[in-house]
Amino acid sequence: MPDSDAAQQLTEPGEGQMQPEEPLPADDAGVHRLRPLDDEALSQASGPRGHSPWSNLHRMMDVPLSLTVELGSTELPLAEVLRLDSGSVVSLDRLPGEPIDLLVNGQLFARGEVVVINDTFGYRITELVNEDEVVPAMGADG
């Protein structure tokens, strides 16, 4: 869990902290694309003494993360799984219209909806999940 000062810097920009210059542009489908952070943006994020908890963040930018969009889940006995065939329908634990989870490395990160962009499925984030809603991993402290 990040310390409270670092979390406050991210959620409540104050004097000397970076503020977005303008909202992110949306494409024709209304999807906002995030701009990558560059070295200048990272250096501007450091505090008054030139050091912040995020000053070495650029070293982490190439670390691969696994993103999973989870439509729903169910539990089936092995006998039913072995009977599944082409055309079988599996009932999930979600109702139509419910938000769909976005997991980052297996941890709930956001909720959103499936969108279609030029004949391709996409995912639109509608809400970021609060830290207190995330179930800690098994065996983790906290």
C-alpha positions in Angstrom: 0.0 0.0 0.0 1.5 3.4 -0.9 2.1 5.8 2.0 -0.5 8.5 2.5 1.6 11.4 1.2 2.3 9.6 -2.1 -1.4 8.7 -2.5 -2.4 12.3 -1.7 0.0 13.5 -4.4 -1.7 11.3 -7.0 -5.2 12.2 -6.0 -5.0 15.8 -4.9 -2.6 17.9 -7.0 -1.4 20.9 -5.2 1.1 23.7 -5.7 4.2 22.5 -7.7 2.6 19.3 -8.9 1.8 18.5 -12.5 -1.7 19.3 -13.6 -3.1 18.0 -16.9 -2.9 20.8 -19.5 -6.0 19.6 -21.3 -8.3 16.6 -21.3 -7.2 13.6 -23.2 -8.6 13.6 -26.7 -11.1 11.0 -27.6 -11.2 9.2 -31.0 -14.3 8.8 -33.1 -15.6 6.0 -30.9 -15.2 8.1 -27.8 -12.2 6.1 -26.6 -9.6 8.1 -24.7 -6.0 7.1 -25.4 -3.4 7.6 -22.7 -0.2 9.5 -23.6 3.0 7.8 -22.6 5.1 9.5 -19.9 8.3 10.9 -21.2 11.5 11.7 -19.2 10.6 15.4 -19.0 7.1 14.6 -17.4 8.7 12.2 -15.0 11.4 14.8 -13.9 8.7 17.5 -13.4 6.8 15.1 -11.1 9.7 15.2 -8.5 9.2 17.2 -5.3 10.8 20.5 -4.2 14.1 18.7 -3.2 14.3 16.9 -6.6 13.2 13.6 -5.1 9.8 12.0 -4.9 8.6 8.5 -4.4 8.0 8.4 -8.1 11.4 9.7 -9.3 12.5 6.2 -10.4 9.2 5.3 -12.0 10.7 5.4 -15.5 12.7 2.3 -14.7 9.4 0.4 -14.4 7.8 1.5 -17.6 8.9 -1.6 -19.6 7.8 -4.1 -17.0 5.1 -6.3 -18.7 1.7 -6.6 -17.0 -1.0 -9.0 -17.7 -4.4 -7.3 -18.4 -7.5 -9.5 -18.3 -11.1 -8.5 -19.1 -13.4 -10.8 -17.1 -16.9 -11.1 -18.4 -17.9 -13.4 -15.6 -17.3 -16.8 -14.1 -19.0 -20.0 -13.0 -18.1 -23.2 -11.3 -18.9 -26.5 -13.0 -18.3 -30.1 -12.0 -15.7 -31.9 -14.2 -18.5 -34.1 -15.7 -20.3 -31.0 -17.1 -17.1 -29.6 -18.4 -16.4 -32.8 -20.3 -19.8 -32.6 -21.9 -19.2 -29.1 -23.3 -19.2 -29.0 -27.1 -19.4 -26.5 -29.9 -22.7 -24.6 -29.4 -22.8 -25.3 -25.6 -23.9 -22.3 -23.5 -22.2 -21.7 -20.2 -24.2 -19.4 -17.7 -22.0 -16.8 -16.0 -22.5 -15.0 -12.7 -23.1 -11.6 -14.3 -26.3 -10.0 -15.5 -26.4 -8.2 -18.9 -25.5 -4.5 -18.4 -23.4 -5.1 -15.3 -19.9 -3.6 -15.4 -17.1 -5.9 -16.6 -13.9 -6.3 -14.5 -10.4 -5.3 -15.6 -7.8 -7.3 -13.8 -4.1 -6.3 -13.8 -1.9 -9.2 -12.8 -4.9 -10.9 -11.4 -6.0 -7.9 -9.2 -9.2 -6.0 -9.8 -8.2 -2.6 -11.2 -11.2 -1.1 -12.9 -14.7 -1.8 -14.2 -16.1 -0.9 -17.6 -17.9 -2.1 -20.7 -17.1 -3.9 -23.9 -17.1 -1.6 -27.0 -16.7 -2.3 -30.7 -14.1 -0.3 -32.5 -13.8 -0.9 -36.3 -15.0 -4.5 -36.0 -12.7 -5.2 -33.1 -13.6 -5.6 -29.4 -12.3 -3.0 -27.0 -12.8 -2.1 -23.4 -13.9 1.3 -22.0 -13.1 2.0 -18.4 -16.0 3.5 -16.6 -14.7 3.5 -13.0 -11.3 2.9 -11.3 -11.6 0.6 -8.3 -10.8 2.1 -4.9 -8.0 0.4 -3.0 -10.4 -0.7 -0.2 -12.5 -2.7 -2.7 -9.5 -4.8 -3.9 -9.3 -8.1 -2.1 -5.6 -8.7 -1.1 -3.8 -11.6 -2.6 -3.6 -14.8 -0.6 -0.8 -14.7 1.9 -0.2 -11.0 1.5 0.1 -8.9 4.6 -2.5 -6.2 5.3 
